[in-house]
Each structure stands twice: as structure tokens, then as C-alpha cells.
Amino acid sequence: MNLKSNIEKISTVIYPDRHLTFLSKSEISRLLDTSQGGLYRLMRNCCLAVLNSGNDTDDSEALLSQYEDFSVRVLQEERGIKLEINNAPSTAFVDGKMIRGIKEHLFSVLRDIVYVNDEIINSPNFDLDSSEGITDAVFHILRNADITKYGTDPRLVVCWGGHSISRDEYEYTKKTGYELGLRGIDICTGCGPGAMKGPMKGATIAHAKQRFKVSRYVGMSEPGIIAAEAPNPIVNDLVIMPDIEKRLEGFVRIGHGIIVFPGGVGTAEEILYLLGILLHPENQDIPFPLVFTGPKSAEAYFQQIDEFIGITLGEKAKQRYKIFVDDPVSTAREMKAGIAEVRDYRKAKEDAYYFNWSLKIDHEFQKPFSPTHENVSKLQLDKNQPVHLLAANLRRVFSAIVAGNVKEEGISAIKQYGKFKIKGDAEIIEPIDELLKSFVAQQRMKLPGTEYIPCYEVIK
């Protein structure tokens, strides 16, 4: 039986409501360019991921294969543009009409692809080889997407965690989001399901109870991961950053605190990225509330993460976060108090509330890492380097595994060249191996019920 032929698909034409009401002829031409280096494939894949919101998959290659006949065209009219969409997932529609939130997200995708290509990558105004230039680019992308809000008090908490967590863990993220929402806190996540959706869902109820008229649910993604973590329907501000490094910098620049829920290798990558930044000598006095939290069933998970951090990065790293088990109320109170400290600090330093300019981010955390087999094998995994740079290299290990697990290019590379070879000093490699084994045993590498075949091999 051909399962593909049994999938219900819908074709339609839509017009923008909020974003990108018109484009130039040259911009449309670039979006429809199917040549190597052209923008059509990027636009098509991101649009398909958005339309697939709510469906259970974390395999971008499988999604693209399932909808090989999907297409999208930008059409110019005298009064603006429209999108012609063919063979889209039927779950994006109600009675034949596209869900409004999904429609908005599609035009957010177009907005960001056009802006990044024309105004960032191909512009002489940004030096993407310098730390300052990259930060400036991140700011401009966020500002163009209307993510940076001038004149508002600090209240945006970034929530990280896995997209394939257990039901118990998901319910806990909702409870925590509810407690945050009762205290007037807005939510930013990686925009997908699981721990990225739960806090937003809990906060919506709390915001409604408190009669908050304007609530923000910011979703921040990037082209390589969006198919595995399609935007959830609660996101009302979506931005597509050009790569994982700029996505991560976007989180720490706009967030006033970060909560980490249970996850897998992607969550470990995020933790190592942030700790590496906070361990930089120039950031030691900058307040940045960081909390790890989950239900009682996730206690062992955080113990393993905590032990791994202590062994590899040391006690100073452990001092930069707090762990709360099965306690959403204390988590929310801790974050509320931490944000108050952030507000006082930035006010005293005359730094913006909407973008953390003071935070020093080393260039090693900003330059895009291509997870090729050669680059992974060359990573310096030893303690003969500053601790924040060790964190940067550890982050790259987990970034490569994320690519091999769920990103289209990473999956293809593993099929062609075999598993990534991870090697280094025993005092670093052995804790990595133990942590990864625990992720596999706890089914934190793939969606529950699916078989996981490792994309890596730890060389001891």
C-alpha cells in the first residue's frame, strides 16, 4: 500500500494579514530561484514545516519525502503579493480554510528569508566575521521581526527543553508556565512541541485569568531544525534565524532569564552554550537567572546533567544555575526575583531592557559550526583551554548529534559517511559517553516509541 497517496492534501491561495504585504520583482525572483544557492528550496522546506504544525514527526527527511509534491509560489499583484500553495497538509486547514495562526507564520517565514538574504548575508553593512558584526546582525533580524519591544519592563523568560518529552514532563511544563503567567511573565521558546509548547499553554490560561490584554509567545527557530520542531499554534511572534548560533544568541539577548526543562542532546547543547557565555570572565558580574526544573520523574535526568557539568566545567559553572524538582511555584518565584535583579542592573548600567548588549559572547560561540565528519573529529575535547572555550567545543559535539538525529543534511551525511567519531581526553570523553547513554536509555533521542539508531561513536 502506498501510504503517501492516502495523505489528505489541500491547495489554496492566501494573502498576508500582518507581515510582508508586498515584495519587489527581484525579491520574488530570488524566492523562486531553484538553482543551487537559490532561495526556493529554503522557502519551500520552511513553509512545509509551518504547515505541518501539530503533526508528530521529528524526522525532516521523512517529512520532505512524504510531501514531495508540495509546492509554494509567490505571486505579485498590483496591490501586493499572494501565496499559491499546492498539496499542503490538511491539518493546517479547518473546513478548507487555513488556520489564521499558521497563515501568519508562513508570511513570517517569507519576511525573515527575504530580510536575512538581502539585508544581512548579501549586505556590506554587516561584518559577519566579527563578533560585533554578528551581534548587530542578530539585533537587526529581531528588530525587523518586531521581537525587540521598546518601552516594556523585563518579563520575557526563555524556556528550553525537549520536543519529545514524556506526558508527565509535558504536564509539568504547563504547570510551570501557568505559575509564570500568573506573575505577568511572557514566554519565549524554540517554538516547537513538548517543552516548547507546554509553558506557553500554561501561561495562556494564567494570562487570561489575570486579564492581561497583551501576551507574548515568541517562537525562535532556524531552517535546519524547523521541520523537526514545527511552530506550535500558540506562538504569536515567530522569527526564523539564519543558523543555530544566531538562534542561540537571539535567545540570550532578548531573554531576561532562562528555564531549562528535561530534554535530550538539543537541550544539552543549549545548556552548554549558555554556561560557556556566563563563564566568560567579562560576564561574571552580570545577573542572568537560570533554573533547571522538572517533575520528580526527571530528577535523575538533572542529576546526570549536574554531574556532567561539574566534571567537565567545574564548580563555577554549577554556581550559575539552580535546580528545582517538582516545584513550579518556587521556579516561578525564583525567576520573578531574578528578573527584578536584571532590571535593577540594566537600569544602573543604562542598558536596554529589550536586548542584552552588555553580555560578552565570544566569537567561538557565534561563528557557525558545520557538523561535518571532519569538523567533529577535530574538536578539542580536553581541559587544556579556558573553561568557556571547552564549553563551546562541548556544545559543538551535541550540535553535531542534533544534526545527525533530526536535520535533513545531517541525516544524509550519516547515511553517506557513517557515524560521527567523537574523540578526546578520557576525562572529557567518558562523561560525554555516560551522558549520551543515559539519553538513549531514557528515550530522549527520538519521539517515544521510535527506534533510535545512534549517529555517533565515542572513541575511547
Residue, then its C-alpha position, 0 to 999 in steps of 0.5 A: m500500500n502506498l501510504k503517501s497517496n492516502i495523505e489528505k492534501i489541500s491547495t489554496v491561495i492566501y494573502p498576508d494579514r500582518h507581515l510582508t504585504f508586498l515584495s519587489k520583482s527581484e525579491i520574488s525572483r530570488l524566492l523562486d530561484t531553484s538553482q543551487g544557492g537559490l532561495y526556493r528550496l529554503m522557502r519551500n522546506c520552511c513553509l512545509a514545516v509551518l504547515n505541518s504544525g501539530n503533526d508528530t514527526d521529528d524526522s525532516e527527511a521523512l517529512l520532505s519525502q512524504y510531501e514531495d509534491f508540495s509546492v509554494r509560489v509567490l505571486q505579485e499583484e498590483r496591490g501586493i503579493k499572494l501565496e499559491i500553495n499546492n498539496a499542503p497538509s490538511t491539518a493546517f486547514v479547518d473546513g478548507k480554510m487555513i488556520r489564521g495562526i499558521k497563515e501568519h507564520l508562513f508570511s513570517v517565514l517569507r519576511d525573515i528569508v527575504y530580510v536575512n538574504d538581502e539585508i544581512i548575508n548579501s549586505p556590506n553593512f554587516d561584518l559577519d566575521s566579527s563578533e560585533g558584526i554578528t551581534d548587530a546582525v542578530f539585533h537587526i533580524l529581531r528588530n525587523a521581526d518586531i521581537t525587540k519591544y521598546g518601552t516594556d519592563p523585563r518579563l520575557v523568560v526563555c524556556w528550553g527543553g525537549h520536543s519529545i518529552s514524556r506526558d508527565e514532563y509535558e504536564y509539568t511544563k504547563k504547570t510551570g508556565y501557568e505559575l509564570g503567567l500568573r506573575g505577568i511573565d511572557i514566554c519565549t521558546g524554540c517554538g516547537p512541541g513538548a517543552m516548547k509548547g507546554p509553558m506557553k499553554g500554561a501561561t495562556i490560561a494564567h494570562a487570561k485569568q489575570r486579564f492581561k490584554v497583551s501576551r507574548y509567545v515568541g517562537m525562535s527557530e532556524p531552517g535546519i531544525i524547523a521541520a523537526e520542531a514545527p511552530n506550535p499554534i500558540v506562538n504569536d511572534l515567530v522569527i526564523m534565524p539564519d543558523i543555530e548560533k544566531r538562534l542561540e544568541g537571539f535567545v540570550r539577548i532578548g531573554h531576561g532569564i532562562i528555564v531549562f526543562p528535561g530534554g535530550v542532546g538539543t537541550a544539552e547543547e543549549i545548556l552548554y552554550l549558555l554556561g560557556i557565555l556566563l563563564h566568560p570572565e567579562n560576564q561574571d558580574i552580570p545577573f542572568p537567572l537560570v533554573f533547571t526544573g522538572p517533575k520528580s520523574a526527571e530528577a535523575y535526568f538533572q542529576q546526570i546533567d549536574e554531574f556532567i557539568g561539574i566534571t567537565l566545567g567545574e564548580k563555577a559553572k554549577q554556581r550559575y544555575k539552580i535546580f528545582v524538582d517538582d516545584p513550579v511555584s518556587t521556579a516561578r518565584e525564583m525567576k520573578a526575583g531574578i528578573a527584578e535583579v536584571r532590571d535593577y542592573r540594566k537600569a544602573k548600567e543604562d542598558a536596554y531592557y529589550f536586548n542584552w548588549s552588555l553580555k560578552i559572547d565570544h566569537e567561538f560561540q557565534k561563528p557557525f559550526s558545520p557538523t561535518h565528519e571532519n569538523v567533529s573529529k577535530l574538536q578539542l575535547d580536553k581541559n587544556q583551554p579556558v573553561h568557556l572555550l571547552a564549553a563551546n567545543l562541548r556544545r559543538v559535539f551535541s550540535a553535531i548529534v542534533a544534526g545527525n538525529v533530526k536535520e535533513e543534511g545531517i541525516s544524509a551525511i550519516k547515511q553517506y559517511g557513517k557515524f560521527k567519531i567523537k574523540g578526546d581526553a578520557e576525562i572529557i570523553e567518558p562523561i560525554d559517553e555516560l551522558l549520551k547513554s543515559f539519553v538513549a536509555q531514557q528515550r530522549m533521542k527520538l519521539p517515544g516509541t521510535e527506534y533510535i539508531p545512534c549517529y555517533e561513536v565515542i572513541k575511547 
